[in-house]
Amino acid sequence: MPEMMKISSNEPLKTIPEPEVFESLLSLDHKNILELGCGDAALTRLIESNGANRTITALEVDMIQHQKNIEIKDLPGVSFKLGACEDIPAPDNTFDIVFMFKSLHHVPTDKLSPALLEIKRVLKPGGLAYISEPVFAGDFNEILKLFHNEEKVRQAAFDALQESVNRHTFELVDELFFNTSVCFDDFSQFKIKVIGATHSEHRLSDELLQIVQQKFLQTTQFNRGQFLIPIRVDLLRA
């Protein structure tokens, strides 16, 4: 167990697909799993398909995305539900494992502590919460913060996690850092996937959009559209 929690790391980071990280940390087969903020269900799909007898509830607060998710027909082990992590539609002591992939900082700051208490409530005693959050660093972040600066909300999310450990709501089992990667073919794809994401409402002026595009093009001259995003994972036991 780490001696103390850190919001970021100065050590060189390995680039690893996130499924390799959580599969190495957790035994998921024959488990009842909750994913909070499942988005487009990309990671939900990998959780469901890479093991045996995994029962998954995938919760999403964005109505637009949820409507798309309930049309998915090839994930028989997944139940898609609409809801927020501060009000999880499940009884006490239901899940063995709860996942949050890069979504805790999207929770309103005044609901962070209630959300973590909800996670504790729905976890079985000794159950595990795997919470990954993007570190406020890297080339992708330099572009994102031009129109959506998340430094304060990411700090608030970390503070809430740290407080939950200090108050013994959770036990910190492990904390680790790694790079994940995201690729964009061109700025149009970035505009659709990032600026146009339905979970956030980004309204850029023509001038700001031009600045963002210029920064994107300058960066992709060197990385060919592949951005490394530093990630922190906190593994917590209820």
Buried (B, 14 or more C-beta within 10 A) or exposed (E): EEEEBBBEBEEEBEEBEBBEBBBEBBEBEEBBBBBBBBBBBEBBBBBBEEBEEBBBBBBBBBEEBBEBBEEBEEBEBBEBBBBBBBEBEBEEEBBBBBBBBBBBBBBEBEBBBBBBEBBBBBBBEEBBBBBBBBBBBBBBBEBBEBBBEBEEBBBBBBBBBBEBBEEEBBBBBBBBBBBBEEEBEEBEEBBEEBBEBEEEEBEBEEEEBEBBBEBBEEBBEEBEBEBBBBBBBBBBBB
